């Protein structure tokens, strides 16, 4: 350390002081007369050198001077100087003690560091054990859920972040229990408890609203409902339709394969192609721009196939935009006859016109009217396609907002079904039942709800002279003949349903009608409605008459006698009427 003198340095100073004191005497001492050779011993020590030096030194005449110098040297270390020597010694001892203390503190610091390292090791070991215990507890809980412990299966997800893997395992276990409820159930829980927990978990896992989840689960068994929810999470295959007005499917396949497109034909369609992989955008190839094909979902092929339009017919597509089905109808008609493409949204007619021009359709007239106006404006159609606006429950894979934003109440379904019923009656009234080749109506929606499909078809069967006929589609699930407490016409099985989890296409519904007569039957419901309307009108008239009499009475009271001049004027007008008649006849 700086400022601290060690013992070795003090000893060196003392030796230097002694040598300096002896130097004068040594310089004046004469050298011996005879110098004998030095004989070294075997051990390397000079035995005679010390004795010779001592003898020569003390035999000298100046020995007195040497003694005086020695006395001076001794005086330097006499008792008179003992005071300052003790102080220096004391300081040196204190410095030595400080050095010892510092060494001890260094040792203690090193021991503390060793102790702190040990503590860190212990802490890390403790944390590792705690983490391992938490992981073991989580694994135990997970295995308990998998193992079918009802207490854990029915446990709520709780607050905070939800582990979706645990929710999914609980969904699978509940579905397994419901499939064999009598043997796997917990005696303390009912089917409603399991179903309620299953709905909550599905809403959490897939993001559906409670209302929509319950509506879809009422239509299917738990296993099939789960398959539907999972299918809605995966996108549908990309499909295109060959425009036979400009190309053949085989030639189109060859040209697209040469451009690096991996595809294959759709088995149940003569013009459809399914795209698996493409090195270029399918919607920007020269073939697409030339109108050789159009991007179109496979489910929208089915309504046109069921309609089966013929050449030289008069056909109406009541909700035509963006033009995929309209162009397919024109291709089947081979650009002959008359095709009316209508859409209520004027903005959507722009894309409709663009697609029709690109595909080379020449027998189409585009209109922008309400569907309910067609029986009055134009009628006598041989065939009509009504792809009615709907809630879109069949296209959740393409429009995720349906899960939690669209059709979230029963009123939404009632409102949509009301519009569909009005459109289907207008479409039936626009068809010519006496058509030699047609008289057909195809009703379709991209929804799978019963309220928008079977209920609307049942309403049309009751209100008009129509019947259901086979759609001509070789695949699809038959429509419902009964749903919950509602019974439908037995011919409802001729309609077709398409599901994402069954047919790997968008959810769709197709029904085909044949119009029997142009007469509109009067049903009991119609009579009741007319009577109700008459009663309402009579009641309104009575209310208006009572209000008028009250107003006249109040006005008469306010005028207080001004009514008599008004009666005189009326009498004078009556007297003049015969004169006016004679004047007009003359």
C-alpha positions in Angstrom: 0.0 0.0 0.0 1.3 3.6 -0.6 2.8 5.3 2.5 3.5 2.0 4.4 7.1 0.9 5.0 7.7 -2.8 5.4 10.1 -4.4 7.9 12.5 -5.5 5.2 13.0 -1.9 4.1 13.8 -0.8 7.7 16.4 -3.6 8.1 18.0 -2.6 4.8 18.3 1.0 6.1 20.0 -0.1 9.3 22.6 -2.1 7.4 23.3 0.8 5.1 23.8 3.1 8.2 26.3 0.6 9.8 28.3 0.3 6.6 28.5 4.1 6.2 29.8 4.4 9.7 32.6 1.8 9.1 33.7 3.2 5.8 36.3 5.8 7.2 38.0 3.2 9.3 38.2 0.7 6.6 39.7 3.2 4.2 42.5 4.1 6.7 43.3 0.5 7.7 46.5 -0.8 6.0 46.5 -4.0 4.0 48.4 -7.0 5.5 52.0 -7.6 4.4 51.6 -11.2 3.4 48.7 -12.6 1.6 48.5 -16.3 1.8 46.5 -18.4 -0.7 43.0 -19.1 0.3 42.2 -22.8 0.7 38.6 -23.6 0.1 37.0 -26.4 1.9 34.9 -29.1 0.2 31.7 -27.5 1.4 32.6 -24.2 -0.5 33.3 -22.0 2.7 36.4 -19.9 3.2 37.7 -20.9 6.6 40.7 -18.6 6.9 39.3 -15.4 5.3 37.4 -14.2 8.4 40.3 -14.9 10.8 42.8 -13.1 8.5 40.6 -10.1 8.2 40.0 -9.9 11.9 43.8 -10.3 12.6 44.8 -7.7 10.1 42.1 -5.3 11.3 42.9 -5.4 15.0 46.7 -5.5 14.7 46.7 -2.1 13.0 48.1 1.0 14.7 45.0 3.0 14.1 42.9 0.7 16.2 42.2 3.6 18.5 40.5 5.5 15.7 38.5 2.5 14.8 37.3 2.2 18.3 36.3 5.9 18.4 34.3 5.4 15.2 32.7 2.4 16.8 31.8 4.4 19.8 30.1 7.0 17.6 28.2 4.3 15.9 27.1 2.9 19.2 26.1 6.4 20.4 23.8 6.6 17.5 21.8 3.7 19.0 22.2 4.9 22.6 19.4 5.4 25.2 19.2 9.1 24.4 17.7 8.4 21.1 15.4 5.7 22.4 12.3 8.0 22.3 12.2 8.6 18.6 13.2 5.1 17.8 10.3 3.8 19.8 7.9 6.1 18.0 9.1 4.8 14.7 9.0 1.3 15.9 5.4 1.8 17.2 4.4 3.3 13.8 6.0 0.4 12.0 4.2 -2.0 14.3 0.9 -0.2 13.6 1.5 -0.4 9.9 2.2 -4.1 10.2 -1.1 -4.5 12.1 -3.0 -2.5 9.4 -1.5 -4.8 6.8 -2.6 -7.8 8.8 -6.1 -6.3 9.2 -6.3 -5.7 5.5 -5.2 -9.2 4.8 -7.8 -10.4 7.3 -10.5 -8.3 5.6 -9.5 -9.6 2.3 -9.9 -13.1 3.6 -13.2 -12.2 5.1 -14.3 -10.6 1.7 -13.3 -13.7 -0.1 -15.2 -15.8 2.4 -18.3 -13.5 1.9 -18.0 -13.9 -1.9 -17.8 -17.6 -1.4 -20.9 -17.4 0.8 -22.7 -15.3 -1.8 -21.9 -17.7 -4.5 -23.3 -20.5 -2.4 -26.5 -18.5 -1.8 -26.9 -17.9 -5.5 -26.5 -21.6 -6.2 -29.1 -22.4 -3.5 -31.5 -19.8 -5.0 -31.1 -21.1 -8.5 -31.7 -24.7 -7.2 -34.8 -23.6 -5.3 -36.2 -21.8 -8.4 -35.5 -24.9 -10.5 -37.3 -27.1 -8.1 -40.3 -24.7 -8.0 -40.5 -24.5 -11.8 -40.3 -28.3 -12.0 -43.1 -28.6 -9.4 -45.3 -26.2 -11.5 -44.6 -28.2 -14.7 -45.5 -31.4 -12.9 -48.8 -29.9 -11.6 -49.7 -28.6 -15.1 -49.0 -32.0 -16.6 -51.1 -33.7 -13.8 -54.0 -31.4 -14.5 -53.7 -32.0 -18.3 -53.6 -35.7 -17.8 -56.6 -35.6 -15.5 -58.5 -33.7 -18.2 -57.5 -36.2 -20.8 -58.3 -39.1 -18.5 -61.9 -38.1 -18.2 -62.2 -36.7 -14.7 -65.6 -35.0 -14.8 -64.6 -32.4 -12.2 -61.8 -31.1 -14.4 -63.8 -31.5 -17.6 -66.6 -29.4 -16.4 -64.4 -26.8 -14.7 -64.8 -23.3 -16.0 -62.0 -21.8 -17.9 -61.6 -19.0 -15.3 -60.4 -15.5 -15.6 -57.2 -14.4 -17.3 -55.6 -16.0 -20.4 -57.3 -19.2 -21.6 -55.3 -22.2 -22.6 -56.9 -23.2 -25.9 -55.3 -26.6 -25.9 -57.0 -27.4 -22.6 -60.3 -26.1 -24.0 -59.9 -28.2 -27.1 -59.2 -31.4 -25.1 -62.3 -30.7 -23.0 -64.4 -30.2 -26.1 -63.3 -33.6 -27.4 -63.9 -35.3 -24.1 -67.4 -33.9 -23.7 -68.3 -35.0 -27.3 -67.0 -38.4 -26.4 -69.3 -38.5 -23.3 -72.3 -37.3 -25.3 -71.8 -40.0 -27.9 -72.3 -42.7 -25.2 -74.0 -40.7 -22.5 -75.5 -43.5 -20.5 -72.2 -45.3 -19.9 -69.7 -42.4 -19.7 -71.8 -39.7 -18.0 -71.4 -38.5 -14.4 -74.5 -39.4 -12.5 -74.5 -36.0 -10.8 -74.6 -34.1 -14.1 -77.3 -33.9 -16.8 -77.0 -33.7 -20.6 -77.9 -30.1 -20.4 -74.8 -29.4 -18.2 -72.5 -31.1 -20.7 -74.2 -29.3 -23.6 -73.9 -25.9 -21.9 -70.2 -26.5 -21.2 -69.7 -27.6 -24.8 -71.3 -24.5 -26.2 -69.2 -22.2 -23.9 -66.0 -24.0 -25.0 -66.9 -23.8 -28.7 -67.6 -20.1 -28.4 -64.2 -19.6 -26.7 -62.2 -21.8 -29.0 -63.7 -20.8 -32.4 -65.0 -17.3 -31.6 -68.7 -17.7 -32.3 -71.4 -15.8 -30.5 -73.6 -17.8 -28.1 -76.7 -17.4 -30.1 -75.2 -18.5 -33.4 -73.3 -21.4 -31.8 -76.6 -22.7 -30.2 -78.4 -22.4 -33.5 -75.8 -24.4 -35.4 -75.6 -27.0 -32.7 -79.4 -27.5 -32.7 -79.1 -28.6 -36.4 -76.5 -31.4 -35.9 -75.3 -33.9 -33.5 -72.3 -32.9 -31.4 -69.8 -34.8 -33.5 -71.1 -33.3 -36.8 -71.4 -29.9 -35.3 -67.8 -30.0 -34.3 -66.8 -31.1 -37.8 -68.7 -28.1 -39.2 -66.9 -25.7 -36.9 -63.5 -27.1 -37.8 -64.3 -27.0 -41.5 -65.2 -23.4 -41.3 -61.7 -22.7 -40.0 -60.0 -23.9 -43.3 -60.4 -22.1 -46.6 -62.3 -23.8 -49.4 -60.4 -25.0 -52.5 -59.9 -22.5 -55.3 -62.1 -23.4 -58.3 -62.6 -22.0 -61.8 -65.3 -22.5 -64.4 -64.5 -22.9 -68.1 -66.3 -20.4 -70.3 -67.6 -22.7 -73.1 -68.4 -19.7 -75.2 -64.7 -19.2 -75.8 -62.8 -22.4 -74.8 -63.0 -26.1 -74.0 -62.0 -27.5 -70.6 -59.4 -29.8 -72.0 -57.6 -27.0 -74.0 -57.8 -24.7 -70.9 -56.3 -27.4 -68.7 -53.4 -27.9 -71.1 -52.6 -24.2 -71.4 -52.7 -23.6 -67.6 -50.5 -26.7 -67.0 -47.9 -25.2 -69.4 -47.9 -22.1 -67.2 -47.2 -24.0 -64.0 -50.7 -24.5 -62.6 -51.4 -27.7 -60.7 -55.1 -28.6 -61.3 -57.6 -31.3 -61.9 -61.2 -31.4 -63.2 -64.1 -31.5 -60.8 -65.8 -34.9 -61.2 -69.5 -33.8 -60.9 -69.1 -30.8 -63.3 -68.3 -30.7 -67.0 -66.7 -27.2 -66.8 -65.2 -26.9 -63.3 -61.5 -27.1 -62.4 -59.9 -27.2 -59.0 -56.6 -25.4 -58.5 -54.1 -26.9 -56.1 -51.0 -24.8 -56.7 -50.0 -22.0 -59.2 -46.8 -20.3 -59.9 -48.6 -17.3 -61.2 -51.8 -15.4 -60.0 -54.8 -17.3 -61.4 -56.7 -14.1 -61.8 -54.1 -12.5 -64.0 -53.2 -15.0 -66.7 -53.7 -14.3 -70.4 -56.5 -16.9 -70.5 -58.3 -15.2 -67.7 -58.0 -11.7 -69.3 -59.2 -13.2 -72.6 -62.4 -14.6 -70.9 -61.6 -18.3 -71.1 -62.5 -18.9 -67.5 -63.9 -17.2 -64.4 -63.0 -17.6 -60.7 -66.2 -19.1 -59.2 -66.9 -21.2 -56.1 -68.0 -24.8 -56.8 -71.2 -24.4 -54.8 -72.5 -21.7 -57.2 -72.4 -24.3 -60.0 -75.2 -26.3 -58.5 -78.1 -23.8 -58.9 -77.4 -23.3 -62.6 -77.0 -27.0 -63.1 -80.4 -27.5 -61.4 -82.0 -24.7 -63.5 -80.8 -26.3 -66.8 -81.7 -23.4 -69.1 -82.4 -24.3 -72.8 -81.6 -22.4 -76.0 -84.1 -19.6 -77.1 -85.7 -19.4 -73.7 -86.5 -16.2 -71.7 -84.7 -16.5 -68.4 -84.4 -14.2 -65.4 -81.5 -14.1 -62.9 -83.2 -12.0 -60.2 -80.0 -11.4 -58.1 -77.3 -11.6 -60.7 -74.2 -9.7 -59.4 -71.3 -10.3 -59.8 -72.2 -12.4 -62.8 -70.8 -15.9 -62.2 -74.1 -17.7 -62.5 -75.4 -15.3 -65.1 -72.5 -16.1 -67.5 -72.9 -19.8 -66.8 -76.6 -19.5 -67.8 -75.6 -17.7 -71.0 -73.1 -20.3 -71.8 -75.7 -23.1 -71.5 -78.0 -21.1 -73.7 -75.2 -20.6 -76.2 -75.8 -16.9 -76.3 -79.3 -17.4 -77.6 -82.7 -16.3 -76.3 -83.1 -13.5 -73.8 -81.4 -13.4 -70.4 -82.3 -10.7 -67.9 -79.7 -10.0 -65.3 -81.1 -8.0 -62.4 -79.6 -6.7 -59.2 -81.1 -4.2 -56.7 -77.6 -2.7 -55.9 -76.6 -0.4 -58.7 -72.9 -0.3 -57.7 -72.7 -4.1 -58.1 -74.0 -3.9 -61.7 -70.6 -2.4 -62.6 -68.8 -5.7 -61.9 -71.6 -7.6 -63.5 -71.2 -5.7 -66.7 -67.4 -6.0 -66.7 -67.5 -9.8 -66.3 -70.2 -10.2 -69.0 -68.1 -8.2 -71.5 -64.9 -10.1 -70.6 -66.6 -13.5 -71.0 -68.3 -12.5 -74.4 -71.9 -12.8 -73.3 -74.2 -11.1 -75.8 -77.8 -12.2 -75.0 -78.0 -10.4 -71.6 -80.0 -7.3 -70.5 -78.8 -5.8 -67.2 -81.5 -4.2 -65.1 -81.6 -2.4 -61.7 -85.0 -3.2 -60.2 -86.5 -4.5 -57.0 -87.4 -8.2 -57.3 -90.9 -7.6 -56.2 -91.6 -5.4 -59.2 -91.1 -8.0 -61.9 -94.6 -9.4 -62.0 -95.9 -5.9 -62.8 -93.1 -4.7 -65.1 -92.3 -7.9 -67.1 -93.3 -11.5 -66.8 -93.8 -14.7 -68.8 -90.4 -16.1 -68.1 -89.6 -19.7 -68.9 -87.1 -20.1 -66.1 -86.0 -18.0 -63.1 -83.0 -18.3 -60.9 -83.4 -16.7 -57.4 -80.2 -16.8 -55.5 -81.7 -14.9 -52.6 -79.8 -12.6 -50.2 -79.2 -14.4 -46.9 -77.2 -14.4 -43.6 -74.2 -16.2 -45.2 -74.0 -19.1 -42.7 -72.5 -21.2 -45.4 -69.5 -19.0 -46.2 -68.0 -18.4 -42.8 -64.7 -19.6 -44.1 -64.7 -16.6 -46.5 -66.4 -14.1 -44.2 -65.3 -14.5 -40.6 -67.5 -11.6 -39.5 -70.6 -13.9 -39.7 -69.4 -15.5 -36.5 -70.0 -12.5 -34.2 -71.4 -9.6 -36.2 -74.0 -10.7 -38.7 -77.3 -12.4 -37.8 -76.8 -12.4 -34.1 -80.5 -12.4 -33.1 -83.6 -14.2 -34.0 -85.0 -10.9 -35.4 -82.2 -10.9 -38.0 -83.3 -14.3 -39.3 -87.0 -13.3 -39.3 -86.2 -10.1 -41.2 -84.1 -12.0 -43.8 -86.7 -14.8 -44.2 -89.5 -12.2 -44.7 -87.6 -10.6 -47.6 -86.9 -14.1 -49.1 -90.6 -15.0 -48.9 -91.5 -11.8 -50.8 -88.9 -12.5 -53.5 -89.9 -16.1 -54.0 -93.6 -15.2 -54.5 -92.7 -12.5 -56.9 -90.5 -14.9 -58.9 -93.3 -17.5 -59.0 -95.7 -14.9 -60.3 -93.3 -13.9 -63.0 -93.1 -17.4 -64.5 -95.3 -18.6 -67.3 -96.8 -21.9 -66.2 -97.8 -22.6 -69.8 -94.3 -22.5 -71.1 -93.6 -25.4 -73.5 -90.1 -25.9 -72.3 -89.9 -24.4 -68.9 -92.1 -23.1 -66.1 -89.3 -23.7 -63.5 -87.9 -21.8 -60.6 -84.7 -22.6 -58.7 -84.4 -21.1 -55.2 -80.9 -21.1 -53.6 -79.1 -19.5 -50.7 -75.5 -19.6 -49.3 -76.9 -20.3 -45.9 -77.6 -23.6 -44.0 -80.3 -22.3 -41.6 -83.7 -23.8 -41.7 -85.5 -20.5 -41.4 -84.0 -19.3 -44.7 -84.4 -22.5 -46.6 -87.1 -25.2 -45.8 -89.3 -22.6 -44.1 -89.3 -20.4 -47.1 -89.9 -23.3 -49.5 -92.8 -24.5 -47.3 -94.3 -20.9 -47.4 -94.1 -20.9 -51.3 -95.8 -24.4 -51.5 -98.7 -23.1 -49.4 -99.1 -19.8 -51.1 -98.8 -20.7 -54.8 -99.7 -23.5 -57.3 -96.2 -25.0 -57.4 -94.6 -28.3 -56.5 -91.0 -29.5 -55.8 -89.2 -31.5 -58.5 -85.8 -33.3 -58.5 -82.9 -30.9 -58.9 -81.0 -33.3 -61.1 -77.9 -33.0 -58.8 -76.2 -36.4 -58.2 -74.8 -35.4 -54.8 -75.8 -33.4 -51.8 -77.8 -34.1 -48.6 -81.6 -34.1 -48.7 -83.5 -31.3 -47.1 -85.1 -31.6 -43.7 -88.6 -33.0 -43.6 -88.9 -32.0 -39.9 -86.9 -29.7 -37.7 -87.5 -29.7 -34.0 -91.3 -29.2 -33.7 -91.9 -28.0 -37.3 -93.1 -30.5 -39.9 -92.4 -29.9 -43.6 -93.9 -31.3 -46.8 -92.7 -34.8 -47.6 -91.3 -33.6 -51.0 -88.8 -31.5 -49.1 -86.4 -34.4 -49.4 -86.0 -33.5 -53.1 -84.1 -30.3 -52.2 -80.4 -30.4 -51.6 -78.1 -29.2 -48.9 -74.3 -28.8 -49.2 -72.0 -28.6 -46.2 -68.3 -27.6 -45.8 -67.5 -30.6 -43.6 -69.2 -33.1 -46.0 -68.7 -31.8 -49.5 -65.6 -29.5 -49.0 -67.5 -26.6 -50.5 -69.4 -23.6 -49.2 -72.6 -24.3 -47.4 -75.5 -24.0 -49.9 -79.2 -24.9 -50.4 -80.9 -25.6 -53.7 -84.7 -26.2 -54.3 -86.4 -26.5 -57.7 -90.1 -25.7 -58.3 -92.4 -26.5 -61.2 -95.3 -24.0 -61.6 -98.6 -25.8 -62.1 -101.0 -22.9 -62.8 -100.9 -19.2 -63.2 -103.8 -18.8 -60.8 -103.1 -17.6 -57.4 -104.9 -19.7 -54.8 -106.8 -18.2 -51.9 -105.8 -19.9 -48.7 -107.3 -19.6 -45.2 -104.4 -17.5 -44.2 -105.2 -15.1 -47.1 -108.9 -14.8 -46.0 -107.9 -14.2 -42.4 -105.4 -11.6 -43.5 -108.0 -9.8 -45.7 -110.6 -9.9 -42.9 -108.0 -8.5 -40.5 -107.1 -5.7 -43.0 -110.8 -4.9 -43.4 -111.3 -4.8 -39.7 -108.3 -2.5 -39.3 -109.6 -0.2 -42.1 -113.1 0.0 -40.5 -111.5 0.8 -37.2 -109.4 3.5 -38.7 -112.4 5.0 -40.4 -114.4 5.1 -37.2 -111.5 6.7 -35.4 -111.1 9.3 -38.1 -114.9 10.0 -38.1 -114.9 10.4 -34.3 -111.9 12.7 -34.5 -113.7 14.8 -37.2 -116.9 15.2 -35.2 -114.9 16.3 -32.2 -113.0 18.8 -34.3 -116.2 20.2 -35.8 -117.8 20.6 -32.4 -114.7 22.3 -31.1 -114.6 24.6 -34.2 -118.3 25.4 -33.8 -117.9 26.4 -30.2 -115.0 28.6 -31.1 -116.7 30.3 -34.0 -119.9 31.0 -31.9 -122.5 31.6 -34.7 -120.3 31.6 -37.7 -121.8 28.3 -38.8 -125.0 29.8 -40.2 -123.5 31.8 -43.0 -121.6 28.6 -44.1 -125.0 26.7 -44.3 -126.5 29.6 -46.4 -123.6 29.3 -48.9 -124.1 25.5 -49.2 -127.9 26.0 -49.9 -127.2 28.6 -52.6 -124.7 26.2 -54.3 -127.4 23.5 -54.3 -129.9 25.9 -56.0 -127.3 26.8 -58.6 -126.5 23.1 -59.5 -129.6 22.6 -61.8 -128.8 25.8 -63.7 -125.2 24.8 -64.2 -126.3 21.4 -65.5 -128.6 23.0 -68.0 -125.9 25.4 -69.1 -123.4 22.6 -69.6 -126.0 20.5 -71.6 -126.8 23.5 -73.8 
